Amino acid sequence: VIHFHATSTAKAQFGLRFCYNRPCAIYSIAYTPQTSSREGTQEPGKTENSFVCLTELERDTLDFCARCPRVHPSGRYLIYLSTPFRKSNPHFSTSLLRAVDLSTGECQSLIDEPSSPAFGEFPGLFATSLPTNIFVDENTLCFDTLWGFRTVPLLLHIDYNLSDSGIDVAPDGIEHLLSEESTENSVVLDVSPGFVLLAHS
């Protein structure tokens, strides 16, 4: 199965103006790779089903600009960024971290937009994209976001049970990967089990 984000060719305004206020949705397609027969001929790849939009239900509200799908190690969930629709449609507004249960098609928010955060509290997610891999392990996600005047790496701790539906944010929730007193900009370049590669400036 291939997961990707795309925009409709029927809609105008292609491209980005340093923001993510363009309609974009997440799709999946089941694909069978090409195979070789005994005679040495190549059978072309085949699509088993037509495109399926995983963010269809809320594509005009919370999932107005859904992007960067990342498959959870369990294979059941897809984690993605989304920028909700707003009447003023401002540039580089707060995004959400969302998840879709691939077994049921249900979407949920893992990181929502905070209401009136105090100084020093988490201001919301301001991320243009996610790293190619975001999973330190099955219960820990790592990505970076703008926080004030700096780019900081964050850890998000989650709980899930494959016998139930949905993902829960763990009690320790969002955590700074580095010291909160750090003054450096730290961008997440890559994540592998147990390790995070950062670029400091």
N, C-alpha and C positions, 0 to 999 in steps of 0.2 A: 504494500500500500504506500502510495506517495502522498505526502501532505505539503501544501504550499499556499502562499497568499497571492491574490491577483485582483485586478480591478476590471470592471466590465468595459468592453470596447464601446458600449452604447453610451457611456457617460463621458462628459467633456473633462477638461483640465487634467491632462496627463502630467506626470512629473511631480516633483516636490519643491517647495519653496522653504527649505530648512524647517519643515514642520510636517506633521502627519495629519492634515485635515482633508485628506482625499478619501473618498469611499473605497474601501478595500475589504475583502472577505477571505476567509480561510476555507480551502477546499481539500477534498481527498479523492483519490481515484485508485481503484484496484487494478494492478498491472501485472501481467504475466510476461517475464523476460523472454527474449528469443531463445529458441532451443535448436539443437543440431540433430538431424535425423541420422539414421544408420547409413543412408546414402551420401551423407556429407552435405546435404542441403540445409540452409538456414531457414527456420520458421520464424516469421516476424513476431515481435511482441504483440500482445493483445490486451485490450482493456476489457475487463469483465463487466463493468458498469459505467454509466455516464458519470460526469462530475457530480460530487455531492458537496453542497455548501454546508459546512459545519457551524457557521455563525449566522444562518439565515434568519432565525427567529428575532434576533435583536440587532440586525444589521443597520437599522435606522436609528438606533438609540445607543446602547452601551457598546455595541460592536460596529460602530460606524466605520472605524479604520482598524480592523483586526489584522495583525501581522506577526511575523517571526514565530511560526509554530514550532514547538520543540516536543518531541515524544518522550513521555516519562518512561524510565527504565522498566516499569511494569508492563508497558505496552497498552495499557488501558486508557491513559489520560494524555491529553495534548495540552501543553501549557503555552500561552501566547500573550502578546501585548495587545492592548486595544485602547484607542482614544475615542471616547463617547462623542456623540453629536451634540453640539451646542449652537444656539441661535446665532451668536456672534462669531462662532467658528474661529477662535483666536489661534495664532501661530504657537506651536510648541506648548500646548496646554497639558494639564495633568493626564497621565495615562493610567490604565488599570492593568493588573496582572490577572489573567483569567485562565480558566481550565474548562475543557470539554471532556465529558465522559464518552469515550468512543463506543461504549457498549449500549448507551442509552440516548446519546445525543444531547444530554443536558449540559448547559453551560453555567458556570458560577464564577464569582469574583474571589480571588485570593487576596489581592491588595486593592482596596477600594480608595476612593478619593476622600481624604480626611476632611472633617468639617472644622474649620477655624483652629488649626493647630497652633499651639503656643510657641514662642521663640525657643529654638533648640529641639522641638519635637519633630517627628517625621513629617515633612511637608507634603508628601505625596510622591508619586513616581513620575519622574521626568527623564524618560529614556527613549532614545530614538530607535534602538533595536536591542535584541538580546544576543549574547555570545552564541556561537554555533552550538556549544554544549553548555548547559546551565546546571547540571546535576553533579554535585559533590558526592552525593549518594542518593538513595531513593527518598530520603526524608529531608534533604537539604539542597536548596537551590542557591545559586550565586549569580549576581549580575550587578551592574553599576547604574547609578542614577545621579543626576545633579542634586546637590543638597546645598543650598545657599550659593556660594561662589565656587564650590568645588565639585569634582566628580568623585564619588565615593563608592566602594564596593560593599554590597550588602549580602547577608545570608538570610534566607527565608526558610524557617523550619515548618514542616508540614507533617500531618498524620493522615493515614488512609488505611482502609481495610477492603480488600478486594471482594469480600462477601457483602459489603455495603456499597451504597452509592455516594459519590462525592468525596471531596478532600477537605480536611480541616486544617486550619492554621494552628500549629502547636502553641502551647502556653508561652514559650519564649519568643515566638513570633519572629519579628524582624530584628536583626542584630548587625551591628557594624563588624565587618571583617577585620578592620584595623582599629587602632585606638581612635576614639572620638576626638582626641586632641590633635590628631594628625592634620597638618596644613597642606599636604601634598594632594595633587590630583592623581587618582589611581583608577585606571581603566582596566576592566577585566578582558584579557586577550583570549584566554582559553580556560576550560575547566575539565579536569579528569578526576576519576574516583580518588578522593582524598587530597587533591592538589588544585590550586588556583594560580594561574599565571597572570601577573599584573604588570602594567606599564606605569611607572611613577614619573611625575614631572612637577 
